[in-house]
Amino acid sequence: MIHADADSFFRIEQARDIPRPLRERGARAERARSGPLSKWICVICGYIYDPAVGMPDAGIAAGTAFEDLPEDWICPECGSPKSAFEVYEA
Protein backbone atom coordinates (compact mmCIF):
# COMPACT_ATOMS: atom_id res chain seq x y z
CA MET A 1 0.00 0.00 0.00
CA ILE A 2 1.37 3.41 -0.93
CA HIS A 3 1.06 6.28 1.50
CA ALA A 4 2.18 9.58 0.05
CA ASP A 5 1.43 13.16 0.78
CA ALA A 6 1.37 16.04 -1.67
CA ASP A 7 4.71 17.41 -0.42
CA SER A 8 6.64 14.20 -1.03
CA PHE A 9 5.04 13.80 -4.46
CA PHE A 10 6.00 17.37 -5.29
CA ARG A 11 9.62 16.71 -4.28
CA ILE A 12 9.80 13.69 -6.60
CA GLU A 13 8.18 15.59 -9.47
CA GLN A 14 10.55 18.51 -8.85
CA ALA A 15 13.56 16.19 -8.95
CA ARG A 16 12.55 14.98 -12.40
CA ASP A 17 12.67 18.57 -13.65
CA ILE A 18 16.23 19.16 -12.43
CA PRO A 19 18.90 18.50 -15.07
CA ARG A 20 20.78 15.27 -14.40
CA PRO A 21 24.19 16.90 -13.61
CA LEU A 22 22.55 19.05 -10.93
CA ARG A 23 20.67 16.05 -9.48
CA GLU A 24 23.94 14.13 -9.32
CA ARG A 25 25.68 17.00 -7.53
CA GLY A 26 22.82 17.04 -5.03
CA ALA A 27 23.16 13.29 -4.56
CA ARG A 28 26.91 13.67 -3.95
CA ALA A 29 26.22 16.35 -1.34
CA GLU A 30 23.67 14.06 0.31
CA ARG A 31 26.22 11.24 0.43
CA ALA A 32 28.82 13.61 1.90
CA ARG A 33 26.37 14.47 4.71
CA SER A 34 25.74 10.83 5.45
CA GLY A 35 28.09 8.36 7.05
CA PRO A 36 28.73 4.93 5.57
CA LEU A 37 26.09 3.37 7.81
CA SER A 38 23.51 6.16 7.77
CA LYS A 39 19.88 5.11 7.54
CA TRP A 40 17.87 6.27 4.52
CA ILE A 41 14.11 6.84 4.32
CA CYS A 42 11.78 6.58 1.34
CA VAL A 43 9.96 9.92 1.09
CA ILE A 44 7.02 8.18 -0.56
CA CYS A 45 6.13 5.44 1.92
CA GLY A 46 8.44 5.93 4.92
CA TYR A 47 10.40 2.67 4.53
CA ILE A 48 13.77 2.97 6.27
CA TYR A 49 16.81 1.22 4.82
CA ASP A 50 19.21 0.36 7.65
CA PRO A 51 22.61 -0.67 6.30
CA ALA A 52 23.55 -2.21 9.65
CA VAL A 53 20.80 -4.78 9.02
CA GLY A 54 20.82 -4.90 5.20
CA MET A 55 18.13 -6.99 3.51
CA PRO A 56 19.23 -10.61 3.89
CA ASP A 57 16.05 -11.94 2.25
CA ALA A 58 16.92 -9.92 -0.86
CA GLY A 59 20.61 -10.87 -0.85
CA ILE A 60 21.84 -7.56 0.58
CA ALA A 61 24.28 -8.28 3.38
CA ALA A 62 24.40 -6.39 6.67
CA GLY A 63 26.89 -3.56 6.38
CA THR A 64 25.94 -2.66 2.79
CA ALA A 65 25.89 1.15 2.56
CA PHE A 66 22.97 2.75 0.74
CA GLU A 67 25.41 4.17 -1.82
CA ASP A 68 26.55 0.62 -2.62
CA LEU A 69 23.05 -0.59 -3.52
CA PRO A 70 22.58 -1.04 -7.29
CA GLU A 71 21.35 2.07 -9.12
CA ASP A 72 18.24 0.16 -10.23
CA TRP A 73 17.40 -0.85 -6.64
CA ILE A 74 13.83 0.04 -5.65
CA CYS A 75 12.01 0.48 -2.36
CA PRO A 76 10.80 -2.95 -1.25
CA GLU A 77 7.60 -1.44 0.15
CA CYS A 78 6.34 0.83 -2.63
CA GLY A 79 8.65 0.31 -5.62
CA SER A 80 10.00 3.88 -5.65
CA PRO A 81 13.45 4.40 -7.19
CA LYS A 82 16.59 4.94 -5.13
CA SER A 83 16.31 8.68 -5.89
CA ALA A 84 13.18 8.83 -3.68
CA PHE A 85 15.33 8.25 -0.56
CA GLU A 86 16.81 10.85 1.77
CA VAL A 87 19.17 10.51 4.72
CA TYR A 88 17.09 9.61 7.77
CA GLU A 89 17.75 12.00 10.62
CA ALA A 90 15.90 10.74 13.66
Protein Blocks (a to p, Z undefined) as FASTA:
>chain_A
ZZddfklmmmmmmmmmpcfklmmmmmmmmmmmpcfkbccddfknopacdfknopmknopa
ehiafklpcfkbccfklopafklpccddZZ
